[in-house]
Amino acid sequence: MIDIQKKISYLKSLRNQKSNYLNASKKLKMYFAIAGNIGAGKTSLAELLSKHYDWEAHYEDVIDNPYLDDFYNHMERWSFNLQVYFLNSRFRQLKNFRNSNKNFIQDRTIYEDAHIFAPNLHAMGLMNQRDFNNYQSLFELMESMVQGPDMLIYLRSSIPNLVSKIHKRGREYENSISIEYLSRLNERYEAWVSTYQKGKLLIVDVDEIDFVENKEDLGQIIEKIDAELNGLF
């Protein structure tokens, strides 16, 4: 009898916590973001979470992006153009967030462009110093005009898992992505996350889960997000 009462009390507590979150989130417009290497599953998770929480989703522009094909065929020539395009795209998304009344989730952040992708291209000799300085200056200006995510969800993945997912989704322009390139990005992601202080950080290891096909795996992520959100109110 005592165990049943404990369970009932626990369920009521969870219901109250969810109610408090829903009421608070209606009053406080919040910005969520998903970070992670190429192929980690950011877009899929953003879509699933936006449906579950009724968040307004903004995705990385890979369909109408005019530079992606050229970049992967000739990285040195098109690296600056591509990075400026992404920087502009994500800055516009954040501007839209200011004008929206809904909670907002973003597939990759403006910070990843500036702290991971552009520095990596520069370090690999694929973006010259002049262009890199120009890019950094533009980012610093934009950064001064935006806020960081209230919660960042980082999808941590091994290289074999990334390669498998990249091949599975079959984007032609990604066929030339090398393991060395992915490894360099992974190293920079881990370094960036280790010092991240913009807001709440939730790290999800995606090597052993499939939140797209397995509802239980998605449920585990949602439970972790709810726990972090409850701590915000």
KAHUTA-V779881 format. One record per run of one state. SS is the DSSP state (2 for helix, 1 for strand, 0 for the rest). FROM is the first residue (numbers start at 1). TO is the last residue. If there is no record, write none. Layout:
# KAHUTA-V779881
ss: {SS:SS}
from: {FROM:FROM}
to: {TO:TO}
This chain:
# KAHUTA-V779881
ss: {0:2:0:1:0:2:0:1:0:2:0:2:0:1:0:2:0:2:0:1:0:2:0:2:0:2:0:1:0:2:0}
from: {1:2:28:31:37:42:54:56:59:68:74:75:100:104:108:110:124:129:144:151:157:159:170:172:175:179:195:200:206:215:231}
to: {1:27:30:36:41:53:55:58:67:73:74:99:103:107:109:123:128:143:150:156:158:169:171:174:178:194:199:205:214:230:233}
